[in-house]
Amino acid sequence: MAFRAVNSCSVLRSASSPPLSAFRCCHFNPRNLQFRWSSKLNCRSPVLWHKHRVSRSGGGRFYSLYSIVESVVEELEALRRRKKVSATAKMGMVGMSSDDGTEDKLMNRTLEKGLLLEFKKDSERVLLAVAQRPDGKKNWMVFDQNGVTSSIKPQQVTYIVPGVENFEQTEIADFIKKAEDNLDPSLLEFAWLELLEQNKAVTTEELAEMIFGSTEPLDSYCAHLLLSRDELYFTVLQTKGSRSFYGPRPTDQVEELQRKKLAKEAAEKELQEFVELLKSAKAMPSKSKPPKSSWAAEEKTRHKIESLESYAIDACKDDEQRKTAGMILKAMGLVRTTSSAVNLLIDIGYFPRHVNLDLQKFNIRTYHSDEIIAAAESLLLGASDPDEVDRKNLTHLKVYAIDVDEADELDDALSATRLSDGRIKIWIHVADPARFVQPGSIVDREAMERGTSIFLPTATYPMFPEKLAMNGMSLKQGEICNAVTVSVVLHSDGSIAEYSVENSIIKPTYMLTYESASELLSLNLEEEAELKVLSEAATSRLAWRRQQGAIDMPSLETRIKVANPEDLDPEINLYVENQDNPAMRLVSEMMILCGEVIATFGSRNNIPLPYRGQPQTNIDVSAFAHLPEGPVRSSAIVRTMRAAEIDFSKPIRHGILGISGYVQFTSPIRRYLDLVAHYQVKAFLRGDSPPYSHGQLEGIASTVNINTKLAKRLSSLSHRYWVLEYLRRQPKENRYRALILRFIKDRIAALLLVEVGLQASAWVSLGAEIGDEVQVRVVDAHPRDDVLSLKEIIQ
């Protein structure tokens, strides 16, 4: 049997009334808008009744509840009146009537001393307070529930509790506790149904009368709290002063809000479960933390960890990812910053301690797809050599390949001899990857999109798949290798007398590091006369280029390699090399010579190539003569140089190198534009038209240069990170030599730390000048934040 709710004759329990658990009541079922019998009465549930309504069920006849509970209700009313008198005497409250004059008074009520009010402290907090005294013309000083006295504006007031005068501020906490104890959001369901049926709006006090049967201060405040916190049943129709009118939402709107609420609650539960996973992983020992792959096992977990990762690298795809990451960080008690996200992902073992975030920020390809690897392997197995019959056999020459000791593939090698007339002849052998890869092929397109191999302290990400680069393209000691050879005969002054460009086969004799090559040169061994001839050629070439206006700018170059970078404290090996080193100077001069020859060859044969140049800057080198030769002078000159340029139809002068034209040609396995130059030159050697026109080359270069710049920036950032990590680990008492390159502001100088080859800044004492060497120590080094703090050691 059921009793349907009707009109507004309902009598509901007051918030200040005692529990009614001694008798039965009927509870509202929102699904069928009926009441059902319950053997247990919730102390905040309403008792609805009507004197005249009768309901029939089956064949029986049932009269209203009034005759059953009349005596109980009357007893409760008497008790409520007694408690009201007691509460009024204790708390200084006054009764209120519901006449129109009282309502007008409520709407136009101004602040007075002793009033109990609610105000908005900030965007997230609403507090209860007692008005103390005026503060200026409009503001009021109030004493809030936290015991804080502050000044508030009238517009901050959200509610004035009616029926209160001279409220004691010591009673605020007790008042709030009573209100919170008596709150039951389900009461709004009953009121919503009845008001919806009547299409009627209510004030806070009217709702209090309806659901509590009273407008006592505590009941009114409870009604206000229910309405202000409600997100389902009621909406604010109008606000006058601190008084608002609320209307019931339509049924379909309530149902939609209910669905959203349930979805929100489910999402909050899911978020809390994820936060517990994070906390658990964070507390685990380093070796016991869950593997990265485990976070992607479930869709809901994968979505959240990806949002956190995207936030960490500042690469959120949309606002939803950003919002999700922000909620996770807040739930973990962390500030919403990328740094917090990074540290959290490190703490749970998702990121290694030294994770390279820039790899992800720049969207760098760190591996080749299975499709590319398969295509590359097929080239190794079946690619024919289109230039086989035209290759010149140069296997009789002694060939020196000189590079850094950790080089993964070798692009170039050198040979030399002294001719009978005393002139020097040089052969610059360059690896021939175009023997395998054709323009426009899948492997070529992949190389173009990468633009360059990327060399980091922790890893190398090659332009070509490793097996193809190492086993097919790279020059190898003692093996027959295909090459493109540029041969040059020099005049005695170092200028070019004659040259040729041809496909060849060679057999590299030595694979030397710069250190071992420099050592051989210093030993001046008779059996290595060819290396000595190469050194002489490099010296004459440098002298000739200087005569043509070249600006020589030797500097320090730091090489740093990190073993097992995912370890907590990986091994760091750091080397600083002076580019004025004889072997480095030798190789550099030969590479410049090769570039000059290819530019000349391309120009004479109208071959579109990426011709590089740098406009001649009117640099008076003598103006820098007062600076020490080396890094200090080079740094000053570089700051006056103009940007490099590139042309695809004809050579342009390279003023810094002191040559009429230049094409990068010697690193086709590592740099895509070098490979393009090979495509163009080799097509001409075969008698074919070059595969690319001037305009096509310009489009290719535009794409490649973007990726090349990213790669250079990535390499620079990674290099600096590991140098800072190296310095962080050193004893604090360590001293470092620092060259003053220039002054940035006042006594803050740009310094070059000689032992690590890193530029930094620090305050230096009076009397120190540009070019002077000072000693500094590291105060702080924070690689993740790119912070290095130095302090000069005053002698």
RANOR-V946184 format. One record per residue. RES is the residue in one letter. PHI is phi in whole degrees, -180 to 180 (NA if undefined). PSI is psi in whole degrees, -180 to 180 (none if undefined). D_LAST is the distance of its C-alpha to the last C-alpha in whole Angstrom. Layout:
res->[RES,RES]
phi->[PHI,PHI]
psi->[PSI,PSI]
d_last->[D_LAST,D_LAST]
This chain:
res->[M,A,F,R,A,V,N,S,C,S,V,L,R,S,A,S,S,P,P,L,S,A,F,R,C,C,H,F,N,P,R,N,L,Q,F,R,W,S,S,K,L,N,C,R,S,P,V,L,W,H,K,H,R,V,S,R,S,G,G,G,R,F,Y,S,L,Y,S,I,V,E,S,V,V,E,E,L,E,A,L,R,R,R,K,K,V,S,A,T,A,K,M,G,M,V,G,M,S,S,D,D,G,T,E,D,K,L,M,N,R,T,L,E,K,G,L,L,L,E,F,K,K,D,S,E,R,V,L,L,A,V,A,Q,R,P,D,G,K,K,N,W,M,V,F,D,Q,N,G,V,T,S,S,I,K,P,Q,Q,V,T,Y,I,V,P,G,V,E,N,F,E,Q,T,E,I,A,D,F,I,K,K,A,E,D,N,L,D,P,S,L,L,E,F,A,W,L,E,L,L,E,Q,N,K,A,V,T,T,E,E,L,A,E,M,I,F,G,S,T,E,P,L,D,S,Y,C,A,H,L,L,L,S,R,D,E,L,Y,F,T,V,L,Q,T,K,G,S,R,S,F,Y,G,P,R,P,T,D,Q,V,E,E,L,Q,R,K,K,L,A,K,E,A,A,E,K,E,L,Q,E,F,V,E,L,L,K,S,A,K,A,M,P,S,K,S,K,P,P,K,S,S,W,A,A,E,E,K,T,R,H,K,I,E,S,L,E,S,Y,A,I,D,A,C,K,D,D,E,Q,R,K,T,A,G,M,I,L,K,A,M,G,L,V,R,T,T,S,S,A,V,N,L,L,I,D,I,G,Y,F,P,R,H,V,N,L,D,L,Q,K,F,N,I,R,T,Y,H,S,D,E,I,I,A,A,A,E,S,L,L,L,G,A,S,D,P,D,E,V,D,R,K,N,L,T,H,L,K,V,Y,A,I,D,V,D,E,A,D,E,L,D,D,A,L,S,A,T,R,L,S,D,G,R,I,K,I,W,I,H,V,A,D,P,A,R,F,V,Q,P,G,S,I,V,D,R,E,A,M,E,R,G,T,S,I,F,L,P,T,A,T,Y,P,M,F,P,E,K,L,A,M,N,G,M,S,L,K,Q,G,E,I,C,N,A,V,T,V,S,V,V,L,H,S,D,G,S,I,A,E,Y,S,V,E,N,S,I,I,K,P,T,Y,M,L,T,Y,E,S,A,S,E,L,L,S,L,N,L,E,E,E,A,E,L,K,V,L,S,E,A,A,T,S,R,L,A,W,R,R,Q,Q,G,A,I,D,M,P,S,L,E,T,R,I,K,V,A,N,P,E,D,L,D,P,E,I,N,L,Y,V,E,N,Q,D,N,P,A,M,R,L,V,S,E,M,M,I,L,C,G,E,V,I,A,T,F,G,S,R,N,N,I,P,L,P,Y,R,G,Q,P,Q,T,N,I,D,V,S,A,F,A,H,L,P,E,G,P,V,R,S,S,A,I,V,R,T,M,R,A,A,E,I,D,F,S,K,P,I,R,H,G,I,L,G,I,S,G,Y,V,Q,F,T,S,P,I,R,R,Y,L,D,L,V,A,H,Y,Q,V,K,A,F,L,R,G,D,S,P,P,Y,S,H,G,Q,L,E,G,I,A,S,T,V,N,I,N,T,K,L,A,K,R,L,S,S,L,S,H,R,Y,W,V,L,E,Y,L,R,R,Q,P,K,E,N,R,Y,R,A,L,I,L,R,F,I,K,D,R,I,A,A,L,L,L,V,E,V,G,L,Q,A,S,A,W,V,S,L,G,A,E,I,G,D,E,V,Q,V,R,V,V,D,A,H,P,R,D,D,V,L,S,L,K,E,I,I,Q]
phi->[NA,-145,-116,-84,-70,-139,24,-107,-87,-70,-113,-123,-66,-76,-63,-98,-82,-76,-61,-114,-74,-80,-136,-85,-144,-106,-108,-76,-107,-68,-75,-120,55,-129,-111,-124,-71,-136,-85,-128,-98,-69,-65,-108,-83,-81,-111,-98,-153,-147,-71,-116,-75,-125,-124,-114,-142,62,-102,-88,-129,-127,-92,-64,-72,-57,-66,-86,-110,-55,-65,-66,-63,-62,-64,-65,-61,-63,-62,-64,-65,-64,-67,-64,-62,-63,-65,-67,-65,-76,-105,73,-93,-120,-72,-131,-94,-108,-74,-62,-63,-64,-62,-62,-63,-64,-68,-103,-65,-104,-70,-139,-62,93,-71,-97,-137,-113,-140,-89,-73,-155,-66,-118,-119,-122,-122,-99,-152,-112,-67,-105,-164,-65,-131,87,-76,-121,-74,-133,-85,-131,-111,-95,-64,-92,80,-107,-98,-147,-98,-126,-91,-57,-71,-80,-72,-104,-166,-111,-67,-73,79,-122,-138,51,-70,-80,-64,-72,-93,-60,-62,-67,-63,-65,-62,-62,-65,-65,-66,-101,-79,-145,-56,-65,-61,-67,-60,-63,-65,-60,-60,-70,-71,-65,-64,-93,53,-123,-97,-138,-93,-58,-68,-65,-67,-61,-63,-73,-98,-113,72,-161,-117,-55,-51,-66,-66,-63,-67,-61,-63,-61,-63,-60,-72,-70,-95,-71,-121,-116,-94,-125,-133,-76,-91,-160,-129,-125,65,-98,-116,-121,-112,-115,-122,-72,-76,-63,-58,-64,-69,-63,-62,-67,-65,-64,-61,-65,-64,-63,-65,-65,-64,-66,-66,-65,-65,-63,-63,-64,-63,-67,-62,-64,-62,-62,-63,-66,-66,-64,-81,-74,-62,-54,-78,-105,-67,-63,-66,-57,-64,-67,-75,-106,-66,-114,-59,-65,-74,-60,-59,-73,-69,-68,-64,-66,-66,-63,-65,-63,-101,57,-138,-65,-73,-157,-65,-64,-63,-64,-66,-61,-62,-62,-65,-64,-62,-63,-64,-86,76,-113,-72,-86,-132,-62,-62,-63,-65,-62,-63,-65,-66,-71,-64,-91,87,-72,-105,-69,-56,-105,-57,-92,-67,-66,-58,-82,-60,-88,56,-78,-79,-102,-151,-100,-68,-59,-64,-69,-63,-64,-64,-66,-68,-67,-66,-63,-82,-129,-72,-90,-101,-67,-110,-56,-73,-100,-75,-91,-82,-118,-70,-77,-79,-79,-118,-108,-106,-121,-157,-68,-68,-99,-61,-84,-137,-112,-94,-145,-153,-132,-138,-160,-154,-102,-74,-62,-87,94,-75,-102,-114,-122,-118,-109,-96,-119,-53,-118,-66,-69,-67,-103,-103,-104,-56,87,-72,-62,-71,-65,-64,-63,-64,-64,-66,-78,84,-167,-74,-115,-112,-116,-59,-99,-169,-120,-115,-74,-69,-109,-53,-57,-64,-67,-66,-80,-88,-111,-89,-67,-73,-131,-62,76,-117,-71,-131,-78,-153,-111,-110,-106,-106,-138,-107,-102,-70,-64,-86,100,-79,-80,-93,-156,-154,-152,-130,-154,-74,-149,-125,-134,-136,-54,-90,-126,-112,-115,-84,-61,-66,-70,-66,-64,-65,-62,-63,-69,-75,54,-72,-64,-73,-113,-62,-63,-67,-65,-64,-60,-65,-64,-63,-63,-64,-69,-65,-63,-62,-66,-65,-63,-65,-87,102,-62,-111,-87,-133,-65,-148,-90,-125,-100,-115,-138,-125,-119,-92,51,-63,-86,-69,-64,-133,-67,-75,-116,-113,-121,-132,-118,-119,-88,-67,-85,-56,-54,-70,-66,-64,-60,-64,-59,-65,-70,-68,-65,-61,-62,-63,-68,-64,-64,-64,-66,-61,-65,-64,-69,-111,53,-96,-64,-144,-78,-79,-102,-156,-142,-52,-63,-89,-76,-95,-91,-59,-63,-68,-107,-64,-74,-88,-60,-67,118,-58,-67,-67,-60,-61,-68,-70,-57,-68,-100,-76,-90,-67,-71,-129,-143,-129,-114,-117,-152,-66,-127,-64,-106,-63,-67,-82,75,-131,-78,-168,-155,-131,-71,-139,-93,-133,-72,-83,-108,-124,-68,-67,-65,-64,-61,-61,-64,-53,-67,-68,-67,-63,-64,-62,-82,88,-95,-74,-59,-66,-126,-85,-58,-65,-65,-61,-64,-65,-62,-63,-61,-68,-65,-65,-63,-68,-65,-64,-61,-63,-65,-66,-60,-62,-64,-65,-66,-60,-65,-56,-75,-67,-64,-64,-61,-67,-60,-81,-75,-56,-62,-82,-59,-110,-130,-77,-136,-88,-82,-83,-170,-102,-85,-160,51,-101,-85,-114,-82,-119,-116,-77,-63,-69,-122,66,-115,-89,-152,-137,-167,-76,-122,-72,-60,102,-76,-123,-59,96,-74,-110,-121,-111,-134,-127,-87,-85,-147,-139,-128,-57,-63,-98,55,-116,-136,-110,-117,-136,-68,-95,-81,-73]
psi->[151,149,124,140,137,153,-161,27,13,144,122,155,141,149,-23,5,158,166,150,37,-4,-14,170,156,170,137,146,132,107,-15,-39,15,40,176,146,150,142,143,-7,128,122,135,-15,8,147,153,106,140,162,140,-27,-13,135,142,144,140,126,-131,0,167,130,135,171,165,-14,-45,-22,-41,6,-48,-38,-43,-44,-40,-41,-41,-42,-45,-40,-39,-39,-42,-34,-43,-43,-46,-37,-41,-37,-41,2,28,151,148,160,140,169,22,168,-34,-40,-42,-42,-39,-41,-43,-35,16,134,162,139,157,135,-8,144,122,161,137,158,109,-46,-166,-19,-15,135,128,156,139,166,130,134,-59,160,151,88,-157,-38,-33,161,143,132,154,115,179,-19,5,20,134,128,165,132,156,154,-35,-11,-19,125,-20,137,120,120,154,20,133,143,48,137,125,-22,-16,-1,-47,-42,-38,-44,-42,-44,-41,-46,-36,-26,4,133,100,-23,-21,-30,-28,-45,-48,-40,-46,-47,-41,-32,-40,-34,-8,53,140,156,159,172,-43,-38,-37,-39,-43,-36,-44,-21,-12,23,153,27,156,-45,-41,-43,-41,-38,-43,-41,-44,-43,-44,-41,-26,-10,135,5,-56,-31,155,149,122,-37,148,128,109,-127,16,130,153,131,140,148,140,155,155,-46,-34,-40,-43,-40,-42,-36,-43,-43,-38,-45,-40,-40,-42,-39,-40,-39,-39,-43,-41,-43,-39,-40,-41,-39,-37,-44,-46,-39,-46,-37,-34,-13,153,157,-43,-10,-1,148,144,157,-37,-27,-24,-11,8,-39,144,-45,-35,-42,-42,-43,-41,-34,-38,-42,-41,-44,-39,-38,-35,12,47,42,136,-30,177,-29,-44,-43,-41,-43,-47,-41,-42,-39,-48,-41,-44,-27,-1,28,154,152,78,158,-35,-41,-42,-42,-50,-36,-45,-31,-43,-31,-1,5,-42,143,162,-39,38,138,94,-28,-28,-40,-38,-42,0,47,136,118,-1,163,143,161,-35,-44,-41,-43,-42,-40,-41,-34,-32,-39,-36,-35,3,132,160,106,-15,15,-45,-20,2,137,133,112,26,-12,-15,147,124,126,122,118,124,180,155,-21,14,131,-35,153,125,-27,159,166,148,158,156,160,124,167,-27,6,-13,160,135,134,142,124,109,127,134,151,71,-22,-11,-25,-43,131,147,134,-7,167,-37,-37,-43,-39,-43,-39,-41,-31,-42,-32,156,149,125,113,161,-27,-21,165,133,97,154,-36,155,142,-44,-40,-43,-45,-45,-22,-47,-39,146,139,137,131,6,152,127,142,145,165,120,130,116,140,135,129,143,168,-24,-2,-5,163,125,-46,160,166,156,124,156,145,171,138,169,92,132,-47,142,106,144,166,-37,-46,-34,-41,-38,-43,-41,-41,-30,-22,48,137,-36,-10,44,-33,-36,-37,-39,-41,-40,-41,-41,-41,-40,-44,-36,-42,-43,-42,-42,-37,-37,-27,5,6,146,116,125,68,146,-180,141,127,131,132,130,138,122,137,61,-17,-5,160,-40,76,158,132,123,120,133,140,125,140,121,-6,3,135,-43,-41,-38,-41,-52,-43,-45,-38,-34,-39,-41,-44,-43,-37,-42,-45,-38,-42,-44,-45,-40,-45,-24,13,46,122,125,160,84,122,147,169,115,141,117,139,71,121,97,-30,-22,-16,8,-24,-14,147,138,143,-145,-37,-49,-41,-42,-41,-39,-43,-34,-16,-5,150,161,149,158,167,137,150,4,-30,156,150,147,138,93,-38,-39,-17,32,159,-17,158,133,126,125,-14,2,59,-17,-22,-28,128,-38,-27,-41,-40,-41,-38,-45,-47,-47,-44,-34,-41,-42,-32,-9,11,164,144,141,-22,140,176,-47,-40,-40,-39,-41,-42,-46,-35,-45,-47,-40,-32,-49,-35,-41,-41,-43,-41,-42,-43,-46,-43,-45,-42,-42,-47,-40,-48,-28,-42,-39,-38,-46,-36,-34,-16,153,140,-24,-6,142,146,140,136,124,133,111,-41,169,130,-49,130,-120,13,119,148,125,154,114,109,-42,-22,-5,32,137,140,-174,154,159,135,153,161,143,-24,138,168,132,-16,157,129,169,138,163,158,120,-48,144,120,94,-42,-34,3,49,128,117,123,153,131,140,112,124,none]
d_last->[99,97,97,96,93,95,95,93,95,92,91,88,86,84,80,81,84,84,84,88,88,91,93,93,92,91,88,87,87,85,87,90,90,92,92,92,93,90,91,88,87,83,83,81,84,87,90,92,96,99,102,104,103,104,103,106,104,107,110,109,109,106,105,102,99,100,103,101,98,99,100,96,95,96,95,92,92,93,90,88,89,89,85,85,86,84,81,81,82,78,76,78,79,82,84,85,88,88,90,89,87,85,84,83,81,79,78,77,76,73,70,71,70,71,71,70,68,66,63,61,57,56,56,57,58,61,61,64,64,66,66,65,65,65,61,62,65,65,62,63,61,62,61,60,61,57,58,56,57,56,58,60,61,65,65,63,66,67,70,72,74,77,79,76,76,73,72,70,66,66,69,67,65,69,70,68,69,73,72,70,73,76,74,76,75,79,81,80,82,85,84,83,87,89,87,87,91,91,89,87,84,83,80,78,81,84,82,82,85,86,84,84,87,85,83,81,77,76,79,78,74,75,77,74,71,73,74,70,69,72,71,75,78,77,76,75,78,77,75,76,73,72,75,76,79,79,81,82,80,83,84,82,79,79,79,77,74,75,74,71,70,71,69,66,67,67,64,62,63,62,59,58,59,57,54,55,55,51,51,52,50,47,48,48,46,44,47,50,49,52,52,51,55,56,55,58,61,62,63,62,58,58,58,55,53,53,53,50,48,49,47,44,44,45,48,51,55,56,56,58,55,52,54,55,51,51,53,52,48,50,52,49,47,45,44,45,42,42,39,41,44,41,40,44,45,42,43,46,46,47,44,41,38,37,40,39,41,40,43,45,44,45,48,47,50,49,52,55,58,61,63,60,60,64,64,61,63,66,64,63,67,69,67,69,67,68,67,68,71,68,65,64,64,60,60,60,57,54,52,48,47,43,41,38,39,40,42,45,48,48,49,48,49,49,51,51,54,54,58,60,59,56,55,52,54,52,53,51,53,52,54,57,57,60,62,62,61,63,63,64,64,63,60,59,59,57,54,55,54,51,50,47,46,43,40,38,35,38,41,43,46,48,50,53,54,53,56,57,53,53,56,58,55,52,52,53,52,56,58,60,58,59,57,57,56,55,56,54,55,52,53,51,49,48,50,53,56,58,58,60,59,61,62,61,61,58,57,53,52,49,46,43,39,37,35,38,40,36,37,41,40,38,40,43,46,49,51,48,49,49,46,45,47,46,42,44,46,42,41,44,44,40,41,44,43,40,43,45,42,40,36,34,31,30,27,26,29,28,31,31,34,35,38,40,38,41,39,37,34,35,33,31,31,28,28,26,28,28,31,31,32,35,37,36,37,40,41,40,42,45,45,45,47,50,49,50,53,54,54,56,58,59,59,62,64,63,62,60,56,53,52,48,47,44,45,44,41,41,37,36,34,33,32,29,28,25,23,22,25,25,24,23,26,28,27,27,31,32,31,34,37,40,41,43,47,50,54,56,59,57,54,51,49,45,43,40,41,44,47,50,50,49,50,48,50,49,48,51,51,48,48,51,52,51,54,56,56,57,60,61,60,62,65,65,65,68,70,70,69,65,65,63,64,61,61,61,58,57,58,56,53,53,53,51,48,48,47,45,43,43,42,39,38,38,37,34,33,34,31,29,30,30,26,25,27,26,22,24,25,21,20,17,14,15,12,13,13,14,16,16,20,21,21,23,23,21,17,18,18,20,18,19,18,19,19,22,23,23,22,21,19,16,15,12,11,13,13,12,16,18,18,14,12,9,9,11,13,16,17,21,23,27,29,32,31,29,26,22,19,16,12,9,6,4,0]
